[in-house]
Structures are given as structure tokens and as C-alpha cells.
Amino acid sequence: MTDVAKMLERIEADNVKFIRLQFSDIEGQIKNVAIPVSQAEKALTAGIGFDGSSIEGFARIEESDMVLKPDMDTYSLLPWRPENAKVARFICDVYKPDDTPFEGDPRYILKKTLARAAEMGYTFNIGPEMEFFLFKMVDGEPSVKFQDFGGYFDLAPIDLAEDVRRDIIFNLMEMGFDIEASHHEVAESQHEIDFKYADALKTADNVVTFRFVTKTIALQNGLHATFMAKPVFGINGSGMHCNCSLAKDGKNAFYDPKAPLELSKTCMQFIAGVLSHAKSITRVANPTINSYKRLVPGYEAPVYIAWSAANRTALVRVPAPRGNSTRIELRSPDPSCNPYLTFAAILAAGLEGVEKDMEPPANATKNIFDMSEEQRVKEHIDTLPGDLYTANKYMTEDDVICKALGSHVVDGLNVITKMEWDSFRTAVHPWETERYLSKY
């Protein structure tokens, strides 16, 4: 029996009535085409056509024909749909009509970078820590009104969203997630759910699924879940710390029991590569105007380009566990990013460090937030870009990141940045009217 026949048999056994074919646009927003189950065989063999000209960053109208081809490994039922009309989903790869991969498909870009790592003998594993806010809906519209006033690791009755977080976890588990932990985060109405690391492609699929599920279950409970980086001034924003490691021949390539800190040469080279491209990675990992409201000192988010074996004020931290758990934690990405592009950028940077035998700067052992500017200069500690426009400039001038993302995506991100920046810089902000209207 062929793989397609087995999948069709499984779909029939699951009593599926509709199938959602999901994919991501250049900004990481999940899109979907719904088909009746009668079209399942066509989808799994020839694919389903769609108009790519209406998708952000995809194609011009004269090159708009696209084809969705489901990845059968991503098949899952949507647990919240009715039993008598079950709905399944596949995450799809995007192809052109000539059956070649579409160069603007974020999933394809990550696959390409992973293939390059495989040529070097490496598997890239990554585990994100997803933070988000649960806010109240007001008159049917999302608001920034807190659902609860809990703090770090609080629980009911202070954490009033505990049951909603539980429902999110139940649905994720039914879709195959291996949940490791969940808890209330530092800020009011802020939460974190951690799932087990996996190879980068599966993890990126999990990130877009996680956001989709979280928003759906929150809405069913009358709440709005947001992965916006900094929705409320004066409190912590939401991050997506990325725990990364390379494996070679089934073993963790970052671990060397005989090396200083038990970190292998490969690990140090990877750190060096990530730090050397940190400014351009920022455009991808922190993709909105709002992202840079989070990347400021004083709110736990990293802004200084350094690494440390323990220090959480550094951009790259090496958590304590060793052996197969040896990993680096890149702390700058936020959960609004496109995970496919972000993971591809991180990996491309790290691999360059390995290929060129790069060495990272000295381990930052002090609290960088407490250092003066003069001390940071003396320690050769640079800062991340302070806004989207600057980060975009670094990205477009970085040959390594541009090559990894491809000209189609880089051009698309560049256009988005210019449009966002022009809209932002010409808008009149409430802060301005409060400060200047009566004075002038």
C-alpha cells in the first residue's frame, strides 16, 4: 500500500469531512484553503492550486499560480471541531506550476538551510519558549485589559486564566505536542507554555500550530491571545527564547566533557557565528515596529551582543545542563516572528561560524545591564538595532543571511519594512498629543 493510500485510509477511519491545507506567508501568518474530504486524493497526489498574488510577499499578479502540496507527516485532527464533522489539517509546501519549489515559501527556505547543515553532517534541533498574553474581549473586539493579575509562577485564584491555559495544553497534546511545562509569566495576564525540542522544521511547524491553537481556544473562552512583542507599556514583553543545538552521528555536537565549560569547539564556533550576524538576524527574529519596544534594558529582554555561561543579560546564554542537553539559548526572538525564516537565519549564521572556525568574544560574567557605556565599550559589547528600519538595513547588507533567505524573501521583507516604517513615522501617536497639544 502506498503512503497516499495509507493516508486516505486513515482519513476515512478518522471520519474526516473537511481538510484544511495550511501554509505560512512571508510574515509567518498561517493561511489555509479548506477542501471537502472528496478532494483529499487530489491534494495528496497533484496538489491544490491557489492564487499566490493575494498572499503577503508571495508573487506578482502575473506570476500568481501556486500549488499546495501537503506534508503527510503534519496530518492532525483539530480537536475542538464537532465529532460528526471532523476537520483535519496538513501543513503544506508551496510549489510553482512547473512542480519546482516556490523560492518565497518560508518552509522551503528552512528546508534548504537544513539540507546545507545535513551536507556538513549536522541535524539542527531547536526548542522555543513561547510567551503570550491573554486579554479580555470588549464589545467583541480585542483589548489590552488584563484577564488576571498574577505574577511569575502564580496559580489560581490569582491566575484566573489557569483553566484556559489548561484547555490550550489539552488541545495541543491531542495534536501530538509533547508539553514540558506551563506557567504564569512575570507580567499580568502573561503566560508561557513550553513544548519539547525537535528538528527545526518540525519545531517551526509546531510554532505556527501553537499560535493558531492558542488563539482559537482563547477566543472560545471569550479571550484574545496575542503574540505581540510588547502590547502594554511598563511591563515585560513576550519573548520566544530559542534553545539550539547541533547533533552529529546521533550525538550532541555542542558537548565536549574535556573542553572548558564542557562546550565543544563546534559550540563555540556556532556561538561566534550567531553573534557576528546578530544585528541582521534581529530583522527576522523581531519583525515588527513593536518588537523594538521590547528590546530595551530593564525588562529581561536582551539588547547586548554577548554570550554567557549563565548570565541572562547576554544575548546568548548557555543553560547549565550538559551531555545530550547541552545547548545555547538565543534570547532575542519574539513570538511574532516567522519561525521558518528565523530558524533558517540562526542556523545559517551558526554554520558560517563552524565553517570559518570563528571564535566568540570572552564569556560575559557580569550583569551587562549594570555596566556603563564605557565599560561595555571596553568589553567590546555591542548592542542590537534599536528599531526595525535599522535592523532591516543590517539584514540587507549581510550576504550570509541574504543568501540563506533568498532574494525573493529579502526583497519582500525590505518592502514590508519600508511600508511599515513610513506608516509609523508619519502617524500621530497619542503620546504626542498628550505631550504637545496643550503646550503648543
Secondary structure, 3 states (H helix, E strand, C coil): CCHHHHHHHHHHHCCEEEEEEEEECCCCCEEEEEEEHHHHHHHHHCCEEEEHHHCCCCCCHHHCEEEEEECHHHCEECCCCCHHHEEEEEEEEEECCCCCECCCCHHHHHHHHHHHHHHCCCEEEEEEEEEEEEEEEECCEEEEEECCCCCCCCCCCCCCCHHHHHHHHHHHHHCCCCEEEEEECCCCCEEEEEECCEEHHHHHHHHHHHHHHHHHHHHHCCEEEECCCCCCCCCCCCCEEEEEEEEECCEECCECCCCHHHECHHHHHHHHHHHHCHHHHHHHHCCCCCHHHHCCCCCCCCCEEEEECCCCCEEEECCCCCHHHCCEEECCCCCCCCHHHHHHHHHHHHHHHHHCCCCCCCCCCCCHHHCCHHHHHHCCCEECCCCHHHHHHHHHCCHHHHHHHCHHHHHHHHHHHHHHHHHHHHCCCHHHHHHHCCCC
